Amino acid sequence: MRYILSIVAMFAVTFTAAAQSDTVKIDSPQPVEQDFDNEALWQGANQAYIDGDYSVAAQLYSQIEDGGYYSARLYYNMGNTYFKIGNLGKAILYYNRALVVSPSMDDARYNLEIAEAQTKDKITEVPQFFLNRWIERLQRTMSCTAWSVVSLLLLGTALALLLIFLLSSPLSLRKAGFYGTIVSALLFIVTTAFALSERSRILNREDAIVMSSAISVKSSPDSEATDLFVLHEGTKVTISSEIEGWAEVTIADGKKGWTEMSHLERI
């Protein structure tokens, strides 16, 4: 009994620490609304946006971000502001960042689709196996922290049902405890895998957005190399490696090549 309770306590500490540390890779993140100075910037940026002074709004929102603060709302507002300015690359970048913080933010996803429809590159994605596509959509319904909390709750449920199985006398309770433990344990494994996958996606930051109006993707990390294809502002790429200011990128249809890192900004 004491051994099982010790396991519960150990996992509770582990997953609580993970939930507190893996939201976004920014030092000492705080909600913008809790700081007086940033509250003034926040209100000023919102008012500038309402007044149609989008350049001022962008500057004020950027000051909040530069101070080390973040939130899905901040990134969403920045996406809207840059979209109004006509900076498609920045708009798509910040809508994506909002979805990293809050994968279930439907407004950001909707606006991202509108912004992406205005990009010049119409890339046909490599078809995914339907099961992989379904799993990915399910995984993106919650953040890393939320999946960590769910997995912890499932672990506690599994251990409680295990105790019922071990300590109960009636056969019906023992069966319920046994099968419930198996189901809860399997769900715990799945949700933990989702949490770890989301954490890896956030920390690795492999995805990036093309910020220049047009770039040439080359066959090797050399300005004299052969041009393979051209990408335009707002297109999303995946960075697989970097060499001396060059990045090897892959686009949604599977094509890959090299471009200068200065043309990209990581999500």
N, C-alpha and C positions, 0 to 999 in steps of 0.2 A: 504493500500500500504506500509506504513512504517512498519507495523507489519510483513508483508511477507519478506521485505528486512532485517529486524532484524533476522528472522529465518534463512535466507540464510547466513548472516554473522556469526551467532552462529554455525551453522553446518560447515561452512568453517574453523573456528578456531579449532573446535573439531577434524575434520578429518585431518587437516594439522598437528596438534600436534600428532595425532595417527600415521600418516605416518612417522613422524620424529623419533618416539620413539619405534616402535614395530618391527624394522627390525630384530635385533638379540640382545639377552640379554647379551651385553658386554658393559662395561663402556667406554664412549667416543670413539666409533668406528670411525676409519678414514681409507680411502683407502690407501693401502700400498704405492701407487705410489706418494702420496703427501708429504711424509716425507723423508728428505735427507738420514738419517741413514738407514731407512728401504728400501729406493730405492737401496742403496748399498747392503744390505742383499738380496733383491729381485733379483738383477742382478747376485749376486754371487751364489745364490741358482739355478737360471736358468742355469747359465754356468756350475755349477757342475753337474747338471742333464744331460746337453748336452754332457759333457765329460764322462758320465757314472759313476761318483763318487756319487752314490745315497745316501750313508750314510752321506756325507757332505751336500748334498742338503737337506736331511731330517732335519739335525741339524739347518741349516740356516732358512728353512721355519718355524721350530718350534720356533726359536727365534722371528720371526715376530709375530707368534700367541701368544706367551707368553707375548709379549709387549702389548697385548690387541687389536691388529689389526685383521681384518678379511676381506675376500671377497670370492666370489664364486670361483674366479680364484686361490686364495691361497689354498683353501681347495681341489680344483680339482688337482692342482699340487702336493699337499701333498699325495692325493690318488694315483696318478700315481707313485710317488716316492716310497711309501711303497709297492705298487704292484710290482715294479721292485726289491725291496729288498727281497720280498717274505713274507712280513708281511701282510697276507690276512686280518686279523682283522682290522688293522689300515687303510688299503686301503678302505675297505667297510665303515668304520666309516667316513672317510673324503669325500668319494663320497656322502654319505648320507647328510653330513653337507653342501656340496656344493649345493645339491638340496633343502635344507631348505632355504638357502639364495636366490637361483635362481631356482625355481621349473621347469622352462622351459629350463634348460641347458641340451641339448640333449647329448652332449659329456659325461657329468658326468653320465647320466642315462645309456648310452650305455656301458661305462666302468664298471659301477656298475653291470650290468647284466653279463658281462664277469667274474668279480670277484666272484659274487655269484654262478656262474656255477661251480666254483672250490672248493666250500665248501663241506664238507663231509656230512652234513645233507641235505637230499633231502626231504623237508617237503611239503606236499600237502596242499595248503591253503583251508580254509573253503570257499565254493562257496558263492559269494556275489550276491544279487539280482541285475539284470542287471542295473536297474535304479540307485541304490546306487553306483555301479561301474562307471557308466557314470558321475554321479555328482561329484564323487571323482576325476576322471580324469580331468574334467573341472575345478574343484577348484584348482588343482595342476598346471594348465597352467600358473598361475601368482602368484607373491608373495603377502604377506599380504599388503604391501604398495601399490602395483599396484591395488589390489582390492579396497582399501580404496579410492584411487584417482578416480577410475571408479565410485564408489558409490557416491562420492561427485559430480561428473559431472552429474550423473543421477538425483541427488536431485535438482541441479540447473535447469536441463531441466524440471523436473516435476513442479517446482515452476514457471518457465517461461511459461509453457503451461497452468498452472492454471490461471495466469494473463491474458493470451489470452482468456481463457474461461470466465473469469469474466468481462473483459473490452471490448470484441469485440461485435459488433452489428450484423454482418452477421451470419446467422445460421450455415453456413458451417464452419466458423472459430470457432464458439463455440463448435460444434461437434468435430472438430479436436483437440481443446484444451482439451475437456473433456476426450476423449478416450486416447489422448496422455499422459495426466496426469496420468491416471490409469495405462497404460503400463509402463511409466517411474517410477512410484511409486513402482510397483511390482518388476521391475528390480533392483531398489534401495534396496529393502528389501533383494533380493537374493544376490546381490553383497556384501551388508553389512554383511550378514550371512557368506559368504565365507571369508571375511576379518577377522571377529571375530573368525571363526573356525581355520584359519591359524595362527592367533595370539596365540590362546590357544595352538595349537600344538607346536609352537615354545617355548612358555614360560613354558609349563608344562614338556616338554622333557621326555615323558613317554617311548619313544623307546630307546633301547640300543643295543650294539653289544657285543657278547661274544668275549673276548680278549684272553682267555686261550686256549691251544690246545684242552683240553677236560674237561668238568665239569659234575658233577652229579647233577641232579635236584631232590630234595627230597620232601617227603610228608609234611614236616613241617620245620620251621626254627631251625633245630637242626642237628649237624654233625652226630648224631647217628640215625637219622630218616631213613626211608626206601627210597632207591633209586627208583625213578619212571622212569627216562630215562636219556640219556646222550646227551649233546650238544657239538658241536665243534666250533673252532675258526671261526668267521665271521658270525655266525647265528644271525639273528635279533630277538629280543624279546621285549615284552611290559611289563614294570614294573607297577604293579597295587598297590603295597604297599611295605613299608620297615620297618623292625623291627631289631634293634640292629645289623646292618651290614649284614642283610639278606634281600633279595628282592624276592617278589612273582612275578614270570614271566609267561607270556603266549606266546606261539609260534603260528605260522600261522595256524596250524591245530586245534587249540583250547585247546591243552593240557596245563596244568599249574602245577606249583610246586614252590619250594623254592631253591634258590642258594645264595651263598655268593656274596655280592655286589662287592667285590674286583675282581671278575672274569669278571665284566661288565664295559662298559664305555658308558655313555649316549651320544646320538647323539646331 
